Amino acid sequence: MRSELIRLSNKPTLRATMHKRKEDELMKHPARNQARWATAQVETTKTEVKEGIKMVVFEGRIARPCFAVVLELALMALVIAVAIPSRLRADEVTDWNQIMVQTVLTGKTSPVVSTRVAAIVEAAVFDAVNGIERRFAPIHVDFAAPMGASKRAAAVQAAYATLVVLFPSQKPELDGSLQVSLAAIASGPATENSRSIALGVQWGQIVANDIMAWRSTDGFTPAPPPYVGGLAIGEWRPTPPDFSPGAVPQFAHMTPWVINSPSQFRTAGPPALTSDQYTSVFNEVKMMGIAFSSPRTADQTELALFWNGNPARLWSKAARAISDERHLTLSDNAHLFGLLSVAMADAAIACWDGKYHFIFWRPITAIVLADLDGNPATIADPAWIPLLQTVPPGITPNFPEYPSGHATVSAAAAGILAAIFSDNTPFTVDTEKLTGVFRSFPSFSQAVLEVDSARVFGGIHFRNSCLDGNVIGQNVADFVLQNGAQSLYGQRVGQISHDHGTGTVSGEGENAEAGNF
């Protein structure tokens, strides 16, 4: 597949002759001339777009005219805001990472499905930016970007174009964010010309289309029949109070992003029910994870609730904060969030392989039925309920227990961030689950250890499930770092194929509710 190109006229733009004259006038009489200056900028950019964009060609032929018309109208509409002063802010990559996270939360997307959404968006952003710069091997899109395309506009359009397909009901909000972003590129402190912006928008759309086509056949859709587990001792079955079937079992067989297969890092599995290890982790979660009358401290209860949030949201926010502190470039941010997101997505796939391979029961089932497990050191409690069942959404996550999804994904995220920034990087984050509550950590690895305890104190995981999840997540992170988006002078690897077939790509992120990890 070759890139589409925009053929532009060679006429000089009006901005070069008008911008300096009007800016000088504004500086002399700012209040009197503000409205006139805004109108002049709008009309100038409209004229540039009309003069500049002539036709869209594909392999030497005129492409569908509707795209050229839509592109021209969109850019003309966007210039309405060019004269609005913009604040100094993070770059377009981090801006749209934040927009992606908010879109996921608004769409009530489950944590596991959020990893797929984030990877789709950030892979598109990375390949769009990198396709212009060519610093790294692509995650997927390997054809050439048009010369002179704006990296900033390409990043914005790639993020927008993927999100609007995954969350069609949020199109009005996404349209507004798109307008603000492109207006800032056209008028902010680092203004870019309309030709570069138009090329960037065109290229970002091409990349987004190719990423969406690739992932439309990754196995996420169509959804399989409801999964209800089994009734054997130690085997997962739907849990109270809602007894929902197992969520997104297709993740166990989905096409990974970078790792070779979902089972590549599969562990040996949970311990035997009669083992000393099982006895230890059983009694720990029974005592520390019970909703009431637990010896948990207030801080232990808080951290259990804190980490019940969406890990893609939490680790993305941590990455944005550290990126801002380190003053990463737009290109470095695209690489950072590309690696971070595909690592979390592959970690979720690897974790789900284990969940639906071992099909291990949750603590709420194990503790209630402990008199049947053949272990005299585990005592049943028919009234036992976990802490996290007492807070929204009020359920034990509806899928098998082993390994812990949150521990796996968090370890993968921490592994990427530690490799890029060093493990001993202090950071502070908040959570959507406890408004106004922040927790600080001296290192990424320390945060992962707290995740492990949080899942035990929340009453939904055995500790060995968290520790084994950490191993899987770190293995995924290491593999992604060694094989994904490598330096252009390194090994060229990745799942680069454009024989996509056809699949469903619309609205896959909306209301994909599946409890928590």
N, C-alpha and C positions, 0 to 999 in steps of 0.2 A: 504494500500500500504506500503510495507516494503522497507527500503532503500537498494540500491545496495551497495555492498562492494567491495573493491579492496583487493585481497589476495596478500600479499607481502612476499618476501623471508626474512629469518632471517640472511642472510649473512651480516657481517659488511660492511659499505660503505667505499669507497676509500677516501671520503673527510676527514674523521678523521685522516688518515695517511698522506695524501698529503697536506692538507690545511696549517698546521702549518709550515711544511718544506718550502713550496713555499713562504709563507708569509714572513718568516725570510729572505729568499734569496732576495725577492723583496725589503725589507727594506734596505738591504745592498747596492744593486745596482738597484735602481728604474728605471732609464732610460734604462739600458741595458737589464733588465729582464722583462719589462712590457709586451712585446709581448709574451714571453715564458710563463709568468704567466697567461695571458689571454687564451692562447691555452690549458694550463694544466687544467684550470677551466672548459673550455668547454668539454674537453675529459673526465674529471672526472665525470661531471654531466651526460654526455651521458651514461657512463658506469653504473652509479647508476640507471638511468632510466631503462636501459636494464635488469639489475640484479633484480631491485625491482618490476617492474610491471609484474606480471605473467599472471593473468587472471582476468576477471570481472565476478562475480557470482551474480545471482539473485535468491533468495529463494533456494539456494543450486544447481542451475543449471548454466551452462555457458551461459552468456548473449550474445547478438548479437556481434560477433567478431569485427564488424566494429568500434564499440565505443572504444574498447580497443586499436585497431590499431590507431584510430584517436587521442586518448588521448596520446599514447606513442609518436607518430610523433609530436604532438603539443608541448609536453614538451621537446622533443629533439631539436625542432626548436627554442624554446624559450631560450635555454641556450647559444645561440650564443652571446647574449648581456650581459651575467652575469659578464663579466670582465669590463664593462663600469662603471666608477664611477657614483654613483647616488647622487643627491643633497638631503639634508635634506628637507623633505617635509611633507605635511599633510598625514594622513593615507589613506588606500585604500578606505574606505567608503566615505570620503570627496572628494578624487580624482575622484571617479566614479560618485559622485553626480554632480561634475563639468562637467565631460564628458557627462553625461546624459543631462544636460542643454544645452550644446553646440550641441549635437545631435538633440535635439528638435528644436533649432533655425535653424540649417542647414536644417532640414527637413521641415521647414516652417509650423510647427504644430501650430494650433490655441491655444490660451490660455486655453480654456475649455478642449480640448482634451489633452493638456499638463498635466493637473492634473491627468488624467487616466494613462498616460505614466509614470509620476513620481511615482505614487502609485504602479504600477506594478513593477518597477525597485526597489524601496526602500523597498517594502514589501518582495521581493525576497532576497535582501541584508540582511534585518533584520532577516528573518527566517533562512537564511543560517548561519549567525553569531550566532544567539541565539540557533539554533539547536545543536551547538557544546558546548555552555556554559550553556544553560538552566537557564538563570536568569529570564526570563519572559515567560508568556504564548505566544504562537505564534500568529501572525496575521492569518496564515492559515496552514502552513506546520507543522504537529505535530509528524511526525515519527522521529526515532532516526538517528543522524549523526554517521558516523563511528568513532571509537576511534582514536585519534591522528590526526584528520584532521586539517589543517591550517585554522584558522578563516580568515586570510587575503586572502588566495587563494580562499576560499569559497565566500567571499564578491565580489572579482573581477570577478569570473566566473559567479556568479548569476547576477551581473549587465550586464556583457557582453552578456550572453546568452539571456536575455530578450530584450536588445536593438537590437541585431542583427536580432531578429525575427520581431520586430516592425519597424526597419529601414534597410531592407536588402540592399538598395542601398548604405548605408554607411559602409558596411562590411569591405572594405579595411582599412578604418580609425579606425574602432573598433578593427580589428585584430591587428593593430599596437599598439593601446593603451593596448590591452591585453598582448602583448609581453613585452612591457615596464614594466607593473605592475608585471607580474610573474617573470621577470628577476630581478626586484628590491627585491622581496621576497626571491629569491634564492641567492642574492649576496649583499644585502644592509647591513646596520649596525646591523640589527636584522635578520640575515640569518636564514632561515628555511631549513630543509633537504628535499630531493626530495620525500621521502615517505609521509611526512606530506603535502607537496604541492599537490602531486597527489591525496591524499585523499580529500583535500579541493576542488580541481577542480571538482572531481567527485561529491562531495556533493553539491557544488554550482549549478552544472548542474541539478541535481535531483530536487532541490528546485525550480530553474527557470522553469523547465518543469511543475512542479505541479502548480505553480502560473499562468503560461500561460494557462494551461488547465482549471483552475478554472475561469479565467476571459474571456476565449473564449466564455463562455455562459452567460456573464453578461448583454447582451442586446444591446451592442454597435453595433454589426453587426447581421443581415444585416441592412443597413440603411433603414429607412421608406421612403415613397413617399415624394416629396417636400411639405413643409408646407407653405401656403400662407396667413394664418391668416384670417381676415374678414374685412368687410367694415362698420361695426357698429361704431357709434361715441364712441371713447375711446378705440377701439379695434386695436391691432397691425396689420399692413399690410406692405409688402415690401417697403423699403424707397429708395429715390434717393441717389446717381445717378445711381446705378446699379440694384436696385429693386430685389435683390437676395432673394430667399425663406428663411424661418427660418432655422437657422443652428442647426444641431445635436439635433433635438427634442427628439431623443431616450434617451438622458441624463435624461430626466424627469422621465423615467421609469426604469433606469438601476439598477442592483443589487448594493446596497451600500457596502462599505467595513466594516464599524463598526456600523453605525446607523441602526435602525430597518427597516426603509422604507424611500423612497424619501420624503414623505409628513409628516414625523414625526415632523418637526419644521416649518410647513407651517404657515405663518402669516395670519392676517385678510385681507390683500390685500391693494391695493392702495385706496386713498380717493375718495369720490364721486366728480364728475366733478364740481358740484356746491358748494362744501364746501369751507370754508375759508382756510383750509390747502392746498387744491389743488390750489386755487388762489395764495397763497403765494409761493409755490414751482414752479408753472408755471411762475410767473413773475420773480423769481430769475434766473431760467435757461434762460429765454428769454433775460434778460439783460446781465447776466454774461457769458453765453455760446455762444453768437453769435460770428461768425467768425471775423467780423469787427466792428469797432466803439463801442467796449465794454469798460466799465470803469475798466476792469481788470488791475491790476498792472502787471509789467513785471514778477515779481515772481509768480503771480497767473497763468499767461500764461505758464511759465516754468513748474510749477508743474503739470499742466494739460497735457502737452506733456510728462513729465517725467513718470507719472504713466500710460501712455498709453502702456507701455511695458507688458511683460508676467509676471504675478504675481508669477507663480511657479519658474521662474528664479530669480526674485528679492528676494523673501523670502528665497529661498534656499541659495542664495549668502550671505544674512544677517546671516543666521544660520551658514554657514561655517566660516564666520569671527569671530563670537562670540565663536564658538566652539574652534577655534584656540587660541583666547585670554584666554579661560578658560582651555585649555589643556585637552579637553575631550579625553577619551580613545576610541579605535576603537569600543568597545562594546557599550559605551555610545552614540557614533555618530550613530551607526546602529539603536539604539532605538530612538534617536532624529529624524533622517530623516524618519524613519518608521512612527512614530506618525505624524510628520509634513505633510508628503505626503498623507497619507490616510485621514487626517483631511481636507486637501485642496480638495481632490477628493470627499469626502462625502459632503463637502460644495458646490461644483459645482453641484452635483446631487440634493441636497436639493434646491439650487437656481433654477435650471432648472425645478424642479417640480413647483415652483411658477411662473416662466416665462410662461410655457405652460399651467398652470391652469388659471391664471388671464388674460393673453394675452393682456397686457396693451400697449397702443401706446407710441411711442418714441416722444421726444420733437419736432423733426422736423415735425412730422405729426400733433401733438397737436397744435403747434403754427400756422402752415399754415391753419388749419381747425378750429381755435378757435371760429370763428363766428357761428359754428354749435354746440358748446358744452353746450349751455344753460346757460352759466355763463357770465353775462354782465361785469364782472371785468377782463375777459381775452380777450385781443384784438388780432386779427389775424394779421400776417405779412407774406404775401405770398412769400416774397423774403428771409426769414430767413434761414440761414444755420449755422450749428454748427462749432465751432473752429476745432474740430478733423476731419472734412470733408475736411479741407484744407491741411492736411498733410497725408503722406502715412499711411495706404492704401487708404485714401481718401473717407471713407464711414462711415455711422452710423452703428454700429454693427447690423448684420442681424438676430436679434431675438427679442422677446418681451422685453420691458423695465424693468418690475418689477419682482423681485428685482434686484439690481445691482450685477452682477457676481463678479466684481473686489472687491467691498465692502464686499461681503459675503466671498469670498475666503481669502481675506486679514485679515478679522476679525478672521477667523478660524486659519490661520497661526500665527497671533499675540497672540491668545489665547494659543496655544501650547507653543510658545516661552516664553510667560510671565509666564506660569506655571513652566517651566523648569529653566529659568534664572532670573525670576522676571520681572515685567512690566517695572520698572524704569531702564532698561538697555539701555544705549546710543549706537547707532550704526549709521554707514554711509554706504550708498549703491549708486550704479550707475544704469543706465538703458541702454538697447540696443537701445533705441529710441533717446537719446541725447548723442553722444560720448563725453566723458570727463567731463560730468556734474555729480556731486555727491550731494546728499542731506543727511543731518544729523538730527537725531531725539533723543530727550531725553528719549523716551520710545516707546514701541510697540504701545500702545494705541494712542499716538500722531500721529504716522505714519498712523494709520487707519483713524483718523479724516482728515488727509490731503488727503488720498485716496478719501474720500467722497467729499471733495471740488473739487478735480481734475476732478471727473466725471461730476459734475455740471458745472465747468468752461470749460470743454471740450464740453459741449452742448449736451451730450448724455443721461443724467439721471436727474431725479428730486431728490431733496435731501432726501425726505422721502423714496425713493427706496434704497438709500444708507444706511440710518439709520436702516431701517428694515433688510437690508442685513447684517448689523453688528450684529444684534440680532440673526439672523439665524446662522451666522458663529461662534459666541461665543457659542451658544447652541451646535453646532456640536463639537467644540473643547472640551467643557466640557464633552460631552458624550464620545468622543474618549478617553479623559484622564481617565475617570472613568471605561471604558469598554474595551479598546483596549490595547493589549500587556501589561497586568498587571503583577506585580511581581509574580513570580512563587508560592509564598505563598498566593497570593490573589485569587480572583474569576477567574476561567478559563472560559473566554468567547471569542466569535469571531465566524466567519463563517467557522468552520472547518468541511469540508465534501469533500470527494474525489470521489464522484460519479459525475464526471464532464460532461459526455457526450462528444460530439465533437462540435467544433465551429471553426470559422475562427480566426487565430491569426497572420497571416503574413502581414506585411507591414501596420499595422493599424495606425502607427504614421506619416506616410509620407504624406506630402502635405494635411494635414487635416486642410485646411484653412477655418476659419469661423469668420473673422474679429477679434474684441476684445470683452471684456465683456461689 
